[in-house]
Amino acid sequence: MQFEFSRDDRDVVARAKELTEKHLYPYEEELDANDALPASKEDAIRAGVIAYRLNAVNHAVEVGGQGYSMAQQAIVSEETGKATGALWGRVWVPPLCLRAGTLQQIETYLKPACEGKLSTAFNITEPEAGSDAGGVRSKAVFDGNQYVINGEKCFASGAEHADVVLLHVNVDGDPKKPTIFLVDPKSEGFIIRRLPRFMQRSGHGHPEVDLKNLKVPATAILGGVGQGFELTKDWFVEARVAIAARSMGMAVRALELANAHASKRKQFGRPIRDFQAVEFMIAEMATDIMAGKSMLYRVAAEIDAGLDRRVAHGKVSAIKLFCSEAAWRVVDKALQIFGGRGAMCENPVERLYRDVRLERIWEGTSEIQKVIIGGQIRKRGLGLYTG
Ligand SMILES: Cc1cc2nc3c(=O)[nH]c(=O)nc-3n(C[C@H](O)[C@H](O)[C@H](O)COP(=O)(O)OP(=O)(O)OC[C@H]3O[C@@H](n4cnc5c(N)ncnc54)[C@H](O)[C@@H]3O)c2cc1C
């Protein structure tokens, strides 16, 4: 058995690490304090992403992406995921399904998105359709000339700043016709009703949106009527690998900080790491990370070797579940090792503590991952996970 990074992979690690340390870490505290960064700093980050060749790592070189393997994409997410305030989101990864666009859509949306000249948001969730994404009620009806969309959305991350929103609605209100429309959020009829505040201060909101007689041409459909879920299947695989990877990045950073603190901080006349209670926490954190990274890179390598998409879907649920839960345990222990200093906002561990919590919720909660894993075991047998 052979398992090691190639020279190309190590080059990706080095670039992603340097970008994170030089172009993301310096903005963390300002972003957290103001929930925004000035445009000049956003521009500087964007220039850094291009300079380090880390834009659109998931798309083909022909459309302006990097064409990275799944393992390399995981490497980038692991490194950039160490930055707090979702600064990893500044290292843009345009939705994979845009590659299913027409030539016109690829020119108008995908290529500029890969270059960082066009920002995207992707919205499925509705008040009555969260874990149960099949419960979407927003509908698009063709009036002879164009589609007219009505409904309600929530958690539309970044839609308030986006140039285009990939909006998942049902044509004719028929759940058998889930469809993605490419929508300009500045259009009349796309109404940002409310921007609730969230525990993570990333400079991007997660708005609630009313869709009121939003008019879009038939050419705004991505991939065809009824293709909504089919198009997002690949994206779920990619997004869940990314979550597992950045969860591991957060965990590694938290452990490194806690480990250093435990050696330096003295109580009762000796470094706190000399107390077995503390050292055991460090040992558990290291073990969680070793387990999480092992399964993450194994599954990423299997995907790169051509793993069947349906099998990949089942496996990435396990890595999303384990890595996000493990990272939560690690960051929680790191904060404990810091004691009161772990609760100070200037400590990255405090910010990681708020950030890592979300990884167990979005792109399918931990419970939904277990539903998927359970279903896969019933359908394909235990070997998918135990073999
Ligand atoms: C910060 C943030 C950003 C987001 N960004 C986006 C975005 O950009 N686009 C988008 O479309 N969505 C986005 N979401 C939505 C996200 O995907 C949903 O929050 C998530 O899928 C859970 O849905 P819900 O919040 O409605 O919870 P619910 O579905 O109401 O679930 C509540 C609880 O019930 C449990 N539960 C539900 N069903 C089952 C079941 N069958 N078995 C066991 N337990 C179950 C859940 O695990 C959870 O613990 C975002 C969410 C957050 C918090």
The ligand as an ORCA input file, in Angstrom:
! r2SCAN-3c Opt
* xyz 0 1
  C     -24.980     29.771      8.376
  C     -25.779     28.947      7.441
  C     -25.617     29.118      6.077
  C     -26.404     28.373      5.187
  N     -26.252     28.590      3.839
  C     -27.099     27.972      2.979
  C     -27.048     28.281      1.583
  O     -26.201     29.056      1.120
  N     -27.955     27.713      0.765
  C     -28.900     26.851      1.213
  O     -29.688     26.374      0.412
  N     -28.970     26.538      2.537
  C     -28.087     27.075      3.424
  N     -28.147     26.771      4.774
  C     -29.209     25.879      5.250
  C     -28.697     24.556      5.785
  O     -28.366     23.691      4.743
  C     -29.802     24.010      6.706
  O     -29.791     24.817      7.867
  C     -29.601     22.559      7.076
  O     -29.730     21.720      5.950
  C     -30.616     22.111      8.136
  O     -31.911     22.510      7.849
  P     -32.762     23.330      8.942
  O     -31.910     24.405      9.465
  O     -34.052     23.700      8.358
  O     -32.964     22.309     10.126
  P     -34.172     21.230     10.244
  O     -34.279     20.463      8.981
  O     -35.371     21.920     10.773
  O     -33.582     20.264     11.346
  C     -33.676     20.554     12.732
  C     -33.116     19.370     13.508
  O     -33.866     18.175     13.177
  C     -33.001     17.173     12.741
  N     -33.637     16.363     11.706
  C     -34.358     16.796     10.622
  N     -34.757     15.756      9.884
  C     -34.260     14.637     10.481
  C     -34.305     13.242     10.199
  N     -34.923     12.759      9.099
  N     -33.689     12.391     11.042
  C     -33.050     12.850     12.135
  N     -32.964     14.149     12.464
  C     -33.551     15.036     11.643
  C     -31.783     17.932     12.166
  O     -30.638     17.112     12.117
  C     -31.664     19.072     13.165
  O     -30.971     18.636     14.286
  C     -27.341     27.443      5.687
  C     -27.469     27.266      7.066
  C     -26.691     27.987      7.932
  C     -26.847     27.773      9.411
*
